[in-house]
């Protein structure tokens, strides 16, 4: 049986969504609806683009020179089973995995859900907590000060000082159709 990810968007190479060059994917669907969210277009729970896990893994593994993947959204834990299946494949090729979630680490643990536990176990760096607009910040890998970086493996611990005390950056991509994509952690009034 094929497992699918409801994908909102995908960038093959980013340097602002974790260390090194990495693929970044935004999943579709979120029930948290944080006021001021930078990605409100990812909230709709309807189907955006269904991609088979194996096909997405093949695409990721075909990108030369990336360090890993970053998964954002939407809310990744709403697709935990499919993302755990993807994580299992990419981890076999020694790629790292960063996951952003609006849930807290405690909420994930208390959920007592095998799929959530599987995604958590494959994650090297978890950035947790809802976006809280009055706490917006320019810290790396965070939109607001309440969000916490959890180093669940040793893979990204060498970057801890930079992530805890640096500042965030922004990337702007223009695709072949002329569509502008902003990624990273821009201040809310970038435009």
Residue pairs with C-beta under 8 A, 6 or more apart in sequence:
2 52
2 53
2 54
3 52
3 53
3 81
3 82
3 85
4 50
4 51
4 52
4 53
4 82
5 25
5 27
5 50
5 51
5 53
5 56
5 79
5 82
5 83
5 86
6 27
6 28
6 29
6 47
6 48
6 49
6 50
6 79
7 25
7 26
7 27
7 28
7 48
7 49
7 50
7 51
7 56
8 26
8 27
8 28
8 39
8 41
8 42
8 48
8 49
8 73
8 74
9 25
9 26
9 181
10 23
10 24
10 25
10 26
10 56
10 59
11 23
11 24
11 25
11 173
11 181
11 183
12 23
12 63
12 66
13 21
13 22
13 23
13 63
13 66
14 21
14 22
14 23
14 24
14 70
14 171
14 183
14 184
15 21
15 22
15 169
15 171
16 168
16 169
16 170
16 171
16 183
16 184
16 185
17 24
17 70
17 72
17 98
17 141
17 183
17 184
18 67
18 68
18 70
18 96
18 98
18 125
18 141
18 156
19 67
19 156
19 159
20 66
20 67
20 68
21 65
21 66
21 67
22 66
22 67
22 68
22 69
22 70
22 96
22 98
23 60
23 63
23 66
23 68
23 69
23 70
24 69
24 70
24 71
24 72
24 183
25 56
25 69
25 70
25 71
25 72
26 39
26 42
26 72
26 73
26 74
27 42
27 71
27 72
27 73
27 74
27 75
27 76
27 78
27 79
27 83
28 42
28 44
28 45
28 46
28 47
28 48
28 49
28 73
28 74
29 42
29 43
29 44
29 45
29 46
29 73
29 74
29 75
29 78
29 79
30 37
30 42
30 43
30 45
30 73
30 74
30 75
30 78
30 102
31 43
31 45
31 75
31 78
32 75
32 102
32 103
32 130
33 43
34 102
34 130
34 131
34 132
34 133
35 133
36 131
36 133
36 136
36 188
37 43
37 131
38 131
38 143
38 186
38 188
39 72
39 73
39 74
42 73
42 74
43 74
45 78
53 82
53 85
53 86
53 89
54 89
56 86
57 86
57 89
57 90
60 66
60 69
60 86
60 90
60 95
61 89
61 90
61 93
61 95
66 95
67 95
67 96
68 90
68 95
68 96
68 97
68 98
68 124
69 90
69 95
69 96
69 97
69 98
70 97
70 98
70 99
70 100
71 83
71 97
71 98
71 99
71 100
72 99
72 100
73 100
75 101
75 102
75 103
76 83
76 99
76 100
76 101
76 119
77 101
77 103
77 108
77 116
77 119
80 113
80 115
80 116
80 118
80 119
81 115
81 118
81 119
83 99
83 119
84 115
84 118
84 119
84 121
84 122
87 97
87 119
87 122
87 123
88 122
90 97
91 97
91 122
96 124
96 125
96 155
96 156
97 122
97 123
97 124
97 125
98 123
98 124
98 125
98 126
98 127
98 141
98 156
99 119
99 123
99 125
99 126
99 127
100 127
100 141
101 108
101 126
101 127
101 128
101 129
102 128
102 129
102 130
102 131
103 111
103 128
104 128
104 129
104 148
105 126
105 128
105 148
105 150
108 116
108 120
108 128
109 120
120 126
120 152
123 152
124 151
124 152
124 153
124 155
124 156
125 141
125 149
125 150
125 151
125 152
125 153
125 155
125 156
126 149
126 150
126 152
127 141
127 142
127 147
127 148
127 149
127 150
128 147
128 148
128 150
129 144
129 146
129 147
129 148
130 144
130 146
131 143
131 144
131 147
132 144
132 145
132 146
133 144
133 188
135 144
135 145
135 146
136 143
136 144
136 145
136 187
136 188
137 143
137 144
137 145
138 167
138 168
138 185
138 187
139 145
139 163
139 164
139 166
139 167
139 168
140 162
140 163
140 164
140 166
140 167
140 168
140 169
140 185
141 149
141 163
141 168
141 185
142 149
142 168
142 185
143 185
149 160
149 163
149 164
151 157
151 160
156 163
168 184
168 185
168 186
169 184
169 185
170 182
170 183
170 184
170 185
170 186
170 190
171 182
171 183
171 184
172 180
172 181
172 182
173 180
173 181
173 182
173 183
174 180
174 181
175 181
182 190
